[in-house]
Amino acid sequence: MSAVGVVAMSLRPENHQRIPVRTVRTARAACPNGTPAMLIRDRLDVLFEDEEFAGLYPSDGRPGLSPGQLALVSVLQFAENLSDRVAADAVRTRIDWKYALGLELDDPGFDYSVLCEFRARLAEGGAADRLLEVMLQRLREAGLLKAGGRQRTDATHVLAAVRFLSRLELVGETLRAALEELAEAAPDWLTPLIEPEWGKRYGRKVEIGKLPGGKAAVTERAEQTGRDGQKILTAAWAASAPPHLRLLPQVEILRQVWVHHYYWDGHGRLRWRDGHALPPAHLRFDSPYDTEAHYCVKRDTAWSGYRVHLTESCDAERPELVVHVATTHSTVQDVEMTAIIHDGLAERELLPCEHIVDSGYVTPAHIERAARVHGITLLGPVVLDHSRQAKDGSGFAKSDFPVDWDRQRATCPQGAVSREWRPLRISGHDYIQVKFAKADCLACPVRPQCTTSVTRPRALALLPTRELHEIQLRNRLDQTTEEWQRRYAIRAGIEATLSQNVRAHGLRRSRYRGLAKTHVQHVLTALACNVARIADWINTTPTARRRSSHFRALCTAAA
C-alpha cells in the first residue's frame, strides 16, 4: 500500500496469497495465540480478492490501492469500532493487521481519507452487499456455513447522524442551511434580500429552548421564520432570478419543508400548521441535512433515523453468522420485509428450512408464501384473536364457527347457518364478511355469549381464502403448546446479536448521512460481527450464559 489522494484511480488486481516471512515470524512471536484478524486469515485465507471489486473502478487511470485490502481494513475497523484515522494508524503499526493483510512490516499504509472514498464507492448501486456475499461464499467453502438449517431475524432502530430537532428548530435550521448555500452560490443575488435581524436569527446553529408565552409564542416565532423563508422562495422563483438557484439542494428542501409546515389562510397569510395537520412521518423531513431519516415510534421507543434487519444462522454445530442485512427507513414496518428477506436469501442460495421471527414479521399470507415459493417453514406467533369473545373465554370466538368454503357459509355453535357471504375490505386488506340471519340471532338462547348488540346479528371477518383461514386457526392453536414454545425459544438468541452489534460495533447510531451510506455501515458491522464470532468459534470460546441473580437461581432450585 502507498498513500494516495482522492483522485480517479483504476484497478490493478494484486495477489496477496503469500504473507511475507518476516511478518509471519514477528506476528507469531508477538501473538502466539493469534488475534481475530490473524485467525480469520488462517481459516479463510484471503477474504476479499481484488477481482471482486472490478465493477467499482474504471479500466484506465493511475493504479489505485488494493480494494480487497481496503475491504478487509474496513471490516477490521468496524470489528473494533475505530475511526478512519485510527484504522489507518492500525494498518501502519499493528503486526496482526499486517499479517491479515499480507503486508511487509515496513509498509507505510495509506492516508485515512482513502477509507471514506472506498465507502463512497460501496454506497453506489448496492455494492456493499457484494462484500457480504463474498464473505458468505468463503464461509461456505470453509464449511462454516451451509444452506438449510434454521435462521432467525429481528430488527432494531438506528439513530440518524444528525441532531433531533423540534419543529421550530427544523424550520429555522432549514432556512439557515438554504441561506448558507445561497451565500456561497450567489452572494450578489442574496445580499439585497438580507434583513438586519437575520444575522442574529440564522447566523449560527438554531437552538430554541422553551419559549415564554407558551403555544402562542411558538406560533409567532414559527410564522416569523415562515415569512423570512417565503421571502427567499418568492425571490428564487421570480422570473428575474437565476434559474440554477431553484436547483440547489437546500433551496429545494426549504420549499418542501415550507409545504409540510405552513399553509395559506383565506386572507392570503402564511400560517403555521397545527401538529394534527402535518403530512405523514414518511413524507416529511426531520432534518435538512439528512432527508431520508424519518421520525418513528415503536411501542415505548421514539427515534429519528432508520431501521436495520439482521438475519443469522442458528445451527448448533456451526457458528451463528449474519447472512442477510436490510436497512430501511424507520417507517417501514417489519411485516413488509419478510418476503424481501426470503427473496434475498434465495438469491444467495442460503434459504433456511425453518425461519424463526417475532409476530411483527408473521401473517398467514407470509406463512403460505414462504412455504409455497421457497419451501420455508416460517415460525412465529400469529396475532391472536382480540375479540371480546376470545378474550373472555366464555364467549363464542371465530374459531368456534365451522366454515364450509365450498358452500360459502358458516355454522354457529347453536347450529344456525349464515345467510350472507361477501367480500370486505378493512384498512387496505381483503376479508370475507359472514353474517347470520337477524331472526336466528335475536331468538338465540345464548345470545350474550355471542354478541352484545341488541339489534344486529353476529358477523365474522374471515381471511379471503380457505388456506389462509386454516393457517391462521392452526397456528393460533399450535402456539399455545409446549412443543411450539420449545421450538420458538431459539428466537431469543437474535436479541444477543443485536446487543453485540450495538454495544461492540456501534450499530445504534449511524456514522453517516443517507440511507445508502448507512446501509454500508450496517453491512460492515455485520461482517465485523461474523469476524468476531468466527474467531470465538476457532478458539472454542463458550457462549455467555444469561445472567441471573443469586436469589432467582435459589428460587429456581427450590421449585
N, C-alpha and C positions, 0 to 999 in steps of 0.2 A: 504494500500500500504506500501511497505517497500523497501529500497534501495537495489539494486542488481547490479552485474556486468554483462557484456555481455558474458553469458555462455549458454550452452544448457539448455533449460527450457521446461517443459511440461505444458499443460493446465489443470488447476483445476477450472472448472466453479464455479463462485460465484454468489450469489444473492444480488443485490443492490436495490431491490424494496423499501426497507424502509430506509428513511432518519433519522439519529439519532435525537432524540428530541432536544438535546442541539443545534445541528446545525440548525434545523428549527427555533427555538426560536431566536437564535442570528442573523441569516440571515434576518428574518422578521423584527427584530428591526433595523438592520443596513440599510436594503434596503427595505423599506415598499412598494415601487412601483415595486420592482423586477428589475432584470437586464436580458439581453438576455439569459445568462446561466440559470438563475432561471426560466424564463418564458418558455424556452424550456423544462426544467424538469417538470414543472407543466402541460404543454399542452401535451407532448408526453411521459411522464413518463420516463422509462429507454430507451434511444435512441438505444444503442448498447448492446446486450446481449453477454456474453462470448461464448455461443454456436455457435454464428455466425462465429466465428474465429477458429473453431475446426480444420480446414484443415491447418492452419498456424503453428501448434505446434505438436511435437511428443507426443506419449502417455506415454512415460517414461521420467525420468529426474527430476530434482528438480522443485518444483512448481514455475511458473512464475507470473508476475504481471497480473492483470486482463486486457485482451486485449480490453474488452468493455470499460473500463475506459480509457485506453490509446487512443482508437479511439476518444472518446469524448474530451479528453485533446487536441489531435491533431487538431480537428475541432475548438475548442475554441482558440487554439493557432493561427490558420490562420484567425479566425474571427477578432482578434486584431493585426495580423501581428507581432507576437512575435518570438523571437529566442527560441531555445530549452532551454537554460539556464533560460530565463525569464519565460517561460511557466512552467518549473518545480518549480520555485520560487512561481508562482501564485497558484499552487496546494497546497503548504505549507502555504501560507499567506492569500489568498483571501477567504473570507467567502462564496461569491456567487459561486465560483468554487467548494468548498467543498459541498455546497448544491446540485449543479448539479450532482456531482459525488457520493453523498451519503456517505460522509466520516465524521468521528468524527473530532471535532475541533482540537484535538491534534495529528491527523495523520501526520507523518513526510514526507509523499510523497515519492519521488523516485529520483534517480540520473538522471540528464538531458540526459545522454547518452542513456537511455532506449528509448527515443523518436526516435532517429536515428535508433536504432536496429529495432524498430517496423515498421518504414517506409521501411526499407530494406526488411522486410517480405511482406509488401504490394506490393512492386515492383515486386515480383516474381509471374509469372503466371497470371497477371492481377487481383490480389486480391484487388487492390484499388477500382475497380468498384463495388466490393461487398459492400463497405461502402455506396456508393450512392444508391445501390439497397435497402439496409436495411432502409436508411432514407426515401426513396420514399415509401416503404411499410408502414412505421409508419405514414407518412403523409396521405396516402390513408385511413388508418384505422381511423385517426383523422378527416377525412372529409375535409382536406385542399387541396387535390389533387385528380383528377379523370381523367380517360381516356376520349378521345374525346375532344371537345372544340377546341381551337386554340393554336398553338405554333409557335415560331419564332426562327431562327437560324442565327448566324453570327460568324465570326472568327476574330482573331486579332493576331498580331505577338508577339513572345516571344523571348527575347534575351537570348542567352546561358550564362551559368555561367563561361565563360572564356573570356579573353580579345580579342578584334578584332585584328587580325594580318595581316600585309601586306604579300605578297608572300615571300618577302625576309626575313621577321621576321619568317614566318611559317617554312621555311626550316631550319633556324638557330635554332629555338626553338625545332623542331622535332629532330634534331641531338643532341641537349643538353639533351633532355629527354631520348634518347637512351643511351647516354654516362652515365647519372646518373644511369640508370637501370643496365647497364653492370658493372659499378664501384661497385655496390652492389652485383651483382650476380657472377661476375667473375673478380675480381680485378687483379689477377695474369695474366690472359689472356689479359686484356686490357692495362696494363701498357706499354708493349713494343710498342704498336701502337700509343701512345700519342705523339704528336709533341709539340715542345716548345711553339708555339703560341696558342695552344688550350685552355690553361687555361684562357687566356685573351678573346678569342672569345666565349667560351662556358662555362666558369666557373660561370656565373651569367645569370640572365634573359636577353634574347636577345631583345634589343630595338634599332631600327635603324630609325633615322630620315631621312631627305632629304640629300642624298649624293652629294657632289660637283662632277661635271663631268657628271651629267645627266644620260641618259639611259645606256651609255657605262659603267659608274661606277657601276650602279646597276647590269648589266650583269656580270662584272668582279667579284664583290663580291659574286653574286649568284653561279657562276661557281667555285669559290674558296671553298665555302661551299659544293658544289656538289662533288668536288674531296675529301674533307675530309670525307663526308658521304659515298662515294663509297669505300673508303679505309676500313671503318668499315664493310660494307656489303660484300666486297670481302673476308675479313678475316673471317667473321662469316660463310660464305658459303664454305670456304675451307675444304678439306677432313680432315685436322688435327684438325679442330675446334670442341669443344664440341657440340653435336647435340642440346642440350637443349637451346643454345643461340639463335637459329633461331626461337624458340617458344616464346621468351619473347615478350610481347605485344608491347612495344615501338620499338623493333627492327623490328617487322613486319610492324608497322606503318611507320617507317623510309623507309623500302623498297617500300611501296606503294606510299608514298609521292614523292620519287625519280622517280618512274614511271610516276607520274602525271606531274611533273615539269621539268624533264630532258629527253634528248634523246641522242643517239649516232649518230654522223655525219658519213659521208662516210669515214673519216680518223680514225675512232675509238676514237674520242674525245667526252667527255661528254659536252653537250651543254644545255643552259637554254632555255626552251620553250618560244616562243612568246605567249602573252596572248590569241591570237585567236586560238592557237593550244592546249589549255588545254582541258581536259575531261569536260563533263557537270558538273554543280554545284552539282547535286545529287550524283555524283560518287567520287568527291574529298573531302578532309578534309579541314576544316578551322582552326583546332587546334589539336595538338597531344593529348590533354587532354580530348577532347570530340569529337570523330569521328562521332557521329550521328548528330551533329549540322552542318547545311549547309547554304551557302550564298543564299539569295533570294532577288529579287526586285519586289515590287508590287506598281505600279504607282510611287509615289514620296517617298516611304519608302524602304530603303535597310537595311538588317539586317542579322546576322548570328545566327541561333538558330532553333526555332520550330514554329509551328502554332497550336492554340487551337480553337476548335469549341464548342460553348456553345449553347444549345437549352433550352428554357424556356417556361413554360406555360404563357398564357396572357389572361386568362379569367377574366372578370371584377368582378365577385362575389367571387374570391379566390385570395390568394397572388400569385405573379408572382415568380415561383420557377424553378430553374435549374433542368432539368430532364435528360439531356444527356451531357456527356463531351467526346470529342475526341481530342487526342493530336497526331499530325503528324509531320513528317519532314517538314521543311519550304517550300520545293519544291513541296509538294503535293498540287495540286490545289483544290479549293473549289468544283468544279464540280465533282471531284472524290469521295466526301464524302456524297453526297445526299442519295444514296442508302444505304450506310453503316449506316447512322444515322437512316433512316427509319427501317432498319432491327434490329438495337439495341433497338429502341423504341418498336418494335413488341415483342421482347424477354421479355421486362419488362411489356408488356400489357399496354402501355401508349401511344398508337398511337393517334395522333390528328385527328380531322375531316378536319381541314384546317391547312396547314403548310406554313408560310409566310417567304420568303427568298429573298435575293437580286439576281441580274442577274447572279452572279458567280455560283450559285447552280442550275440554271434552264436551261434545254434544253427541246425540245418537247419529247425526249425519256424519260427523267426523269418524266415529267408530266404524260405520258402514263403509265410508270411503277408504279408510286405512286398510281394511280387510280386503275390499274389492280391488283396489288399484295396486296396492303394494304388498298385500299378504301380511300386514302387521296387526298384531293384537294390541289395540290401544287401551291401556289400563288406567282408569282414573274415575273418580266419583262423578256420576251424572247428577245434575241438580235434582234435589228431591222435590216431591210434590208438596208445595207450600200452601195448599188449600186448607181451609178451616177443618174440613172433614178429615184430611190426612193428619193434621197436627193433633187434633183432639184424640184420635184413635178410636173414638166411639161412633164416628160417623162413617158414611159410605164414601170412600175415596175413589178416584178414577180407576184404580186397579181392581175395584170390586165389580166393575161393569164389563162382562164379556162382550167382545166386539166381533161381529160377523162381517168381515171385509167383503166377502163375495156378494152378500145381500145388502151391504151398506146399512147396517143397523146395529144398535147396541141393546143389551138387555139389562135391566136394573136388578138389584138383588131380590126384589119382590116379584120378578117375572114380567114386568111391563116392558114392551118393546118400543124403541124410539120411533118417532114419526117424521123426523126431519134430519137430512144429511146434506150439508152444503159446504163449499169452500169458505174459508175465513182467513183474513189477513190481519195480523196484530203486530204492530211495530216493525213492519217490513218482513215478517216471517209468515209462511203459509201454514195453515192448520185446516182441520176438518171440524166443523161445528155439528154436534149431535144434540138434538133437542127431543124431549119426551112430550107426550100429549099433556096438555094442561089439566084435562079431566082426570087422567091417571094420577098425576101428582097431587092434586087437591084432595083426592079421595084416599090417598095412601095412608095407612095407619102409622107408619114410621117416618112420616114426612120431616120431623125435626132433625132426624139423623142424616137427612139428605140435603135439605136446603132451608134457609131461614126466610126466604121470600114468601110473602103471604099470597101473592097473586101469580108469580111467574113459575113455570116448571123448571125442572133440573136440566142443565145444559152442560155438555162436555166439550173441551177443546182438545182434539186428538192430533198427533203428528200426521203429516199428509199421506204417508204410505204405511202399509201393514208392517214392512220390515223395520222401519224406524220406530213405530209404536212398540213392536215386540222387543227391540233392542233396549228401549227406554225402560220397559217393565222388567225385563230380565236383569239389567244392570242395577236397577234400584233394589231388586231383591238380593242379588249376589253381594253387593257391597255392604250388606248387613251381616254377612257370615264371617266366621273366624278365618276360614281359608282365604277369602278375598283380602281381608285385612293383613294377613301374613304376607301374601304376595305383594301387596301395595306398600308395605313398611319400608321397602328399599328406596322409595322415592325421597325419603328424608335426607339421603346422602347428598342430593344436589344442593341442599342448603349449605353443606360444608364447602362445596366447590365455590359457591357464590361468596361465602365468607372468606375463603382463602384468597380469591381474586380481589376482593375489596380491601382486605387488610394487608396482604403482602404485595399486591401488584397494582394498587391504586385504581381499581375499577370504578369506584363510586363517583369520581369526578372526571369529566373529560379534560384532557390536556389541550384539546384543540377545538376550533370552532367549525361547525358544519357537520352534517350527517356523514359525509364520505370520510372525512378525516377522523371522526370519532369511531367509525367502523374499523379503520386501520388500527387504531389503538386497541379496540376490543379483540381483533384477530391476533395482534401481537401479544396481548395479555393472555389469551387462550393458549398460544404457543408456549409462552413462559410458564404457564401452569403445567402444561404437558412435560416440559423440561424438568421441572421440579419433581413431578410425580414419577417420571422415568428414573431419575437419579435415586429417589427413595426406593423404587422397586428394585433397582440393581443392588442397592445397599441393604435390601430387605428391611427397611425401616417400617416398623409396625404402624398401622393407622391408629391415630389417637382415639382413645375411648371418650365417650361423652362424660363430661364432668358431673359428679353428683355429690351432694353434701353428705357428711357423715350421718346426720340424722335420717336423711332419706334412705341411705343404704341400710341403716338399722331397722327402719320400718319395713323395707322390702324383705330383709332377712326374717323378721318376726312374722310377716304374713306367710 
